[in-house]
Amino acid sequence: MRKALKIIADVFLLILVLVFIGSIFSELAIFNNSKIKFSLLLFYFISKLILYKIDSKDVQKEN
């Protein structure tokens, strides 16, 4: 589960970076849509938060 969440977070970050780069160099509406950027950023932070919670539970189990 940890690897899947890490992959999901990395994919969202990659898509977010591509959208930001596309918004700089392109005039397409999909790249300039702030809702898409916000939702990608939100999904990235949620997956990172879940990954952090899983890691902190694993550390507590070890102690």
Short mmCIF file of the C-alpha atoms (twelve columns), coordinates in Angstrom:
data_MODEL
# 
_entry.id   MODEL 
# 
loop_
_atom_site.group_PDB 
_atom_site.id 
_atom_site.type_symbol 
_atom_site.label_atom_id 
_atom_site.label_alt_id 
_atom_site.label_comp_id 
_atom_site.label_asym_id 
_atom_site.label_seq_id 
_atom_site.Cartn_x 
_atom_site.Cartn_y 
_atom_site.Cartn_z 
_atom_site.pdbx_PDB_model_num 
ATOM 1  C CA . MET A 1  0.000  0.000  0.000   1 
ATOM 2  C CA . ARG A 2  2.865  2.346  0.803   1 
ATOM 3  C CA . LYS A 3  4.434  1.868  -2.639  1 
ATOM 4  C CA . ALA A 4  1.097  2.445  -4.350  1 
ATOM 5  C CA . LEU A 5  0.531  5.706  -2.480  1 
ATOM 6  C CA . LYS A 6  4.058  6.849  -3.263  1 
ATOM 7  C CA . ILE A 7  3.542  6.099  -6.945  1 
ATOM 8  C CA . ILE A 8  0.192  7.919  -6.928  1 
ATOM 9  C CA . ALA A 9  1.733  10.971 -5.237  1 
ATOM 10 C CA . ASP A 10 4.615  11.003 -7.713  1 
ATOM 11 C CA . VAL A 11 2.246  10.724 -10.680 1 
ATOM 12 C CA . PHE A 12 0.119  13.612 -9.386  1 
ATOM 13 C CA . LEU A 13 3.253  15.696 -8.880  1 
ATOM 14 C CA . LEU A 14 4.445  14.908 -12.406 1 
ATOM 15 C CA . ILE A 15 1.069  15.832 -13.901 1 
ATOM 16 C CA . LEU A 16 0.985  19.017 -11.822 1 
ATOM 17 C CA . VAL A 17 4.441  20.025 -13.052 1 
ATOM 18 C CA . LEU A 18 3.426  19.337 -16.654 1 
ATOM 19 C CA . VAL A 19 0.269  21.432 -16.245 1 
ATOM 20 C CA . PHE A 20 2.254  24.332 -14.763 1 
ATOM 21 C CA . ILE A 21 4.841  24.155 -17.551 1 
ATOM 22 C CA . GLY A 22 2.037  23.920 -20.098 1 
ATOM 23 C CA . SER A 23 0.334  26.977 -18.614 1 
ATOM 24 C CA . ILE A 24 3.511  28.992 -19.123 1 
ATOM 25 C CA . PHE A 25 4.099  28.022 -22.745 1 
ATOM 26 C CA . SER A 26 0.595  27.314 -24.045 1 
ATOM 27 C CA . GLU A 27 -2.676 29.177 -24.380 1 
ATOM 28 C CA . LEU A 28 -4.853 26.053 -24.217 1 
ATOM 29 C CA . ALA A 29 -7.761 26.266 -21.790 1 
ATOM 30 C CA . ILE A 30 -6.872 23.002 -20.041 1 
ATOM 31 C CA . PHE A 31 -3.520 24.395 -18.933 1 
ATOM 32 C CA . ASN A 32 -4.966 27.670 -17.670 1 
ATOM 33 C CA . ASN A 33 -7.765 26.073 -15.643 1 
ATOM 34 C CA . SER A 34 -7.164 26.850 -11.968 1 
ATOM 35 C CA . LYS A 35 -9.612 24.138 -10.823 1 
ATOM 36 C CA . ILE A 36 -7.485 21.450 -12.464 1 
ATOM 37 C CA . LYS A 37 -4.327 22.809 -10.850 1 
ATOM 38 C CA . PHE A 38 -5.986 23.017 -7.443  1 
ATOM 39 C CA . SER A 39 -7.430 19.501 -7.625  1 
ATOM 40 C CA . LEU A 40 -4.077 18.012 -8.680  1 
ATOM 41 C CA . LEU A 41 -2.347 19.819 -5.837  1 
ATOM 42 C CA . LEU A 42 -5.032 18.693 -3.390  1 
ATOM 43 C CA . PHE A 43 -4.760 15.044 -4.443  1 
ATOM 44 C CA . TYR A 44 -0.973 15.242 -4.159  1 
ATOM 45 C CA . PHE A 45 -1.100 16.617 -0.616  1 
ATOM 46 C CA . ILE A 46 -3.763 14.114 0.466   1 
ATOM 47 C CA . SER A 47 -1.720 11.172 -0.791  1 
ATOM 48 C CA . LYS A 48 1.417  12.549 0.888   1 
ATOM 49 C CA . LEU A 49 -0.521 13.017 4.151   1 
ATOM 50 C CA . ILE A 50 -1.802 9.435  4.055   1 
ATOM 51 C CA . LEU A 51 1.720  8.211  3.321   1 
ATOM 52 C CA . TYR A 52 3.049  10.239 6.275   1 
ATOM 53 C CA . LYS A 53 0.383  8.775  8.591   1 
ATOM 54 C CA . ILE A 54 1.248  5.224  7.506   1 
ATOM 55 C CA . ASP A 55 4.955  5.867  8.076   1 
ATOM 56 C CA . SER A 56 4.333  7.347  11.532  1 
ATOM 57 C CA . LYS A 57 2.211  4.317  12.515  1 
ATOM 58 C CA . ASP A 58 5.023  2.010  11.391  1 
ATOM 59 C CA . VAL A 59 7.508  3.920  13.552  1 
ATOM 60 C CA . GLN A 60 5.174  3.661  16.559  1 
ATOM 61 C CA . LYS A 61 4.823  -0.103 16.044  1 
ATOM 62 C CA . GLU A 62 8.611  -0.505 16.001  1 
ATOM 63 C CA . ASN A 63 8.956  1.318  19.333  1 
# 
